Amino acid sequence: MSDNKKLVVTIPAAKGSVDVKTSTAVLNEAGTVRAEMKRITTMVEKLPAPTKLTVPMKLPEGDKTPYRWIWSMLRTLTFKKTDVNEALNGPVVHPNFPKIVEGGGLGWLEPFLDGHEPTNSAAHGYFIAARGKPAILSAEWREFAANNDGKIITGGSKKFRESVQLHIYTRAMYGQELRIFLMDNDTATADDDLPPWERVAGEAQKDKGKETPDDAIKYFTRQVKIMPILPDETTRGEALQVSDYVVKDKSGKDMKVAAGSITYQNFVQKIVVDVFLDDLWKPGAGEVLEIYPIVKTRDGKITKTLSKCFLNVKEDPQVKESPLMYGGNKPVLAGDIPTNTRKFQPCKYGMITVEDKDGVQTIFDENVLDFKAPENLTYNIVAGSETAKKTIKLSVQSLVTHEDECTASPKHKDHVIDLSSFGAKGYKKEDVKAGVKREKEKESAAKGKFEIKANNYKFKRDTNASFSGVIKVSDEELEFDAQYKYNFFDENNHVLFERILGYLWIPAAQADHFPVTIQTCRWKHVIDFAVYPDIKWTAALAFNMDKADFDALKTKFAEANNGKGIKNALQRFTMNRLEGVEKIGEAAKGRWSKPTPTLDRHNEELGTELGEMFALPKDKKAAPKPVKSKGNFAELIELLKEFDFSIKVEWNNDTESVDPIEDMIAKYYNILKAGWNLVKEFRNIIHGNHTNKADTSGDDGKDPDEFINKNKGNPDKNIQGLIQRMQRKPFDYELQFPKLGLAASWYYETMPPQKGDSKLWGAGKTVLVKLDAKPLVGIDLKWDFLELLCRRHPIAYAILKAVDALLYICADDDSKVDISVTLSGKIDLEATFKHNTVGGNVFTRTAGASEKKEDLIKGGAAVSVKLECKLYLSKTATAFKVKVVVALGIGLEGSSGLGLQAKIGSDDAGLFVGFDLIFEGIKIEGYVEAKVNVGEKTKEVKKKKGEPEKPAEYNKLVEANPKASFEIGIDEKKISLKKIYLTKKESDG
């Protein structure tokens, strides 16, 4: 090839782009490009003066050089002159990129002269690609066949342990890896996953006592290819498949153009998945399946649920041996179609890995990239200072630096890794000749232990530092120590509590950044080493909770917190105590305002007083028992005055810690006080203290309520007692007091992203919360039906009050007519929530996560109604020394309830809400009861002056209590509803 000519490829701007630097042309959609061999125009310092002007008689002829062209889809860049494309000749050609290989296919275009071999170099050729509009179009189930040409069986029936094939048709996805999830349609509950399991000699590898293997991988991974079209595929439209005629490969390699005559063949873009209908799916999904696929791209941007493409599967003991019975399903089959142009550039590296004490991460691999690799990557590190530092080792693998071919200035050799960002942070590059050497370990001069006493607690600190500020670097390796500098101490080694409290919410902005550039001709990556603090907070709260319940909560919290429980003891806080602290602070203002020599002593006295105020009992074994389970709102307010709380902060790999609770109370006291004042105001409103009472005085100017209360102790029946009997409450309530236990921890943690496609881990904030609230809130509301009725109807009022008066005058005090409705409601809440801002739900990331672990928050709400109709008549007669009590009771009770249990959880399909409806049944009870009691007086109890009347003592002679009852009802029932997904993504591209 002539040295004064070059290959120029052009595409209209609206149809694609050309990158001359990387010799890559990318079409928006399949089509043609224009390629021409053009003469190179050079500049000279001075042109020679013409001696004679010559006017040509005719225009010069165009370039007629008989160029031959390589135009073929890439497998490897090793073409020979025998791979020539006979359809292209001359200096200008218009090669067509076929639609069937849109999405990931790469074509190689290179001109050469007869008698020469192609160079297979980007300096003389071009990579051609077409993106297209990617989509997952359709799918069909087929009989298993070695040539992938089995008949369609979509919607039909098969048997467990048979083998079938799933054909998935795509558009603009050639060469890309897709993930195929098999699901079993379940109308009653959530659809079941059907994971692929491999078998050895026909047996799946199961742990002892398990019915199925662990789900290491829940999906098939396959690469999109092109395959010869089948007879029953020729009539399928573009909406269902993409097909095209391409040059037939005589050598047997897909899409490679053979020399000589050209033969075209019709191909279709699709995936074929061999599926073994595994009988191990039965324990989890049932004896009868309706299987359909869900197909996703590796990055999760495109998801297609093909619910209409289903296959029925059932059990049959007479099933014959099938092709996949002994090997089972293959979760992953790696593809071999190259999809990235840079793979063929010189001066290169193939992989970048980073290693720390947690393991090795592959953060770049040229074999798993699309057209353009991400060039800006972030490697996240969670570290402390000194002993809590992390040693980071970066490796550049498969590095090739050809000095003679490298076009960079300076050459990439000896300049692959750039560390300029470290210099500004105090690091030094290793230089053995200059005496700067990276030692294996560097001990701190402050090695040892010391304690600091502050108020009522001790601060402990252990030091054994080995941080090194020297970096070891070469073209293939980088090693340095990453640390996070807290600066929690002043120059006198005193704790800076304000700075510690500044880390309470561990904001992401506190990360330190160290960008490193890695570059060759083929690849360039900027890796930002982001260092996050390893600070960790743990808090606990107990309110009105039994010791056994709180101990159970602490145990579960430790299980979810990597075995680390609540280390510091709970402290009892009361609002009276906090107000006492405020009074001490007010008294101290006068001391602080006078800069006298005794200021330090006064400060010390104040600290002692504060310490004594906060030095309340700390019990590591028990939380206080509940004060009360039920009562009115005023009693709840009193109960809210006290709670048990603790908080602890740890850093530097948990070697340094402090309990800053006193400083937090001092800092946030005004917020607590304002909240408490709001609670008290709410209580006043509930009790009517902010409204004027109506005038209830009678003609004598006295309040009837006050008059009745003064005469309550009078045993004789009188007008006051009658008034009290006739003033029944139409409505009453009773609160079910909350019982609350809470344990929480929050800290930075590195883990894989939620979409597990990236190998690069992220540093996210992990929040772990364990909450038990049984109940969170509850209330019993009771209505007196008769009293409500009489307030609406004058006749009913007259009748009821007449009955009340007669019962009061003629019968015993416990006689009554009662028709009441009681409505009870209660909400329980239980949560075990462990979420990472990068990795999502931490529990479901582990292999074999159970349904229980999927539940993040569980709660229940129950409402029950109870109707009571009671008539109770009792009369006591006393004659001489004999007392006779006769009573008759008739009653009817009915009860029913409806409950709702809800849970918020997370699984592979996304965040979901699940509901269970609970009908508590209907129960009706009736009874008739009679009572006769005859007693003989044994002692007359005389009262002393000023004392109330005391009842006489009787010896029981006769007692009879006959009772008849019945009960009818409807049994309770529980209905589980299908999961409702909140974040499930459905898209067809």
Secondary structure as UniProt FT lines:
FT   TURN            3..4
FT   STRAND          5..10
FT   HELIX           13..15
FT   STRAND          16..19
FT   TURN            20..23
FT   STRAND          24..27
FT   STRAND          34..39
FT   STRAND          68..73
FT   HELIX           81..83
FT   TURN            86..87
FT   STRAND          92..93
FT   HELIX           99..101
FT   TURN            102..104
FT   STRAND          107..112
FT   TURN            114..115
FT   TURN            122..124
FT   STRAND          126..130
FT   STRAND          135..143
FT   TURN            146..147
FT   TURN            154..155
FT   STRAND          157..159
FT   TURN            160..161
FT   STRAND          163..171
FT   TURN            174..175
FT   STRAND          177..184
FT   STRAND          192..193
FT   STRAND          198..200
FT   TURN            201..202
FT   STRAND          203..204
FT   TURN            208..209
FT   STRAND          220..223
FT   STRAND          225..228
FT   HELIX           231..233
FT   TURN            234..235
FT   TURN            238..240
FT   STRAND          243..247
FT   TURN            250..251
FT   TURN            254..255
FT   STRAND          264..276
FT   HELIX           279..281
FT   HELIX           282..285
FT   STRAND          288..297
FT   TURN            298..299
FT   STRAND          303..305
FT   TURN            307..308
FT   STRAND          311..314
FT   TURN            317..318
FT   TURN            323..327
FT   HELIX           341..344
FT   STRAND          351..356
FT   TURN            357..358
FT   STRAND          359..365
FT   HELIX           366..368
FT   STRAND          376..383
FT   HELIX           386..388
FT   STRAND          390..397
FT   TURN            403..405
FT   TURN            413..414
FT   STRAND          417..418
FT   HELIX           420..423
FT   TURN            424..426
FT   STRAND          428..429
FT   TURN            432..435
FT   TURN            445..446
FT   STRAND          448..454
FT   TURN            455..456
FT   STRAND          457..463
FT   STRAND          470..473
FT   STRAND          477..482
FT   TURN            491..492
FT   HELIX           497..501
FT   TURN            502..505
FT   HELIX           508..510
FT   STRAND          512..519
FT   STRAND          524..533
FT   STRAND          536..543
FT   HELIX           547..560
FT   TURN            561..563
FT   STRAND          570..574
FT   HELIX           575..593
FT   TURN            597..598
FT   HELIX           599..614
FT   STRAND          618..619
FT   STRAND          630..631
FT   HELIX           633..639
FT   TURN            640..641
FT   STRAND          642..651
FT   TURN            652..655
FT   STRAND          656..658
FT   HELIX           661..686
FT   TURN            687..690
FT   TURN            699..700
FT   HELIX           704..710
FT   TURN            711..713
FT   HELIX           719..726
FT   STRAND          731..736
FT   STRAND          740..751
FT   TURN            756..757
FT   STRAND          762..784
FT   HELIX           785..790
FT   TURN            791..792
FT   HELIX           794..810
FT   TURN            813..814
FT   STRAND          816..836
FT   TURN            837..839
FT   STRAND          840..841
FT   HELIX           843..845
FT   TURN            847..848
FT   HELIX           851..854
FT   STRAND          855..879
FT   TURN            880..881
FT   STRAND          882..907
FT   TURN            908..909
FT   STRAND          910..939
FT   TURN            945..946
FT   STRAND          953..960
FT   STRAND          963..970
FT   STRAND          973..976
FT   STRAND          980..981
//
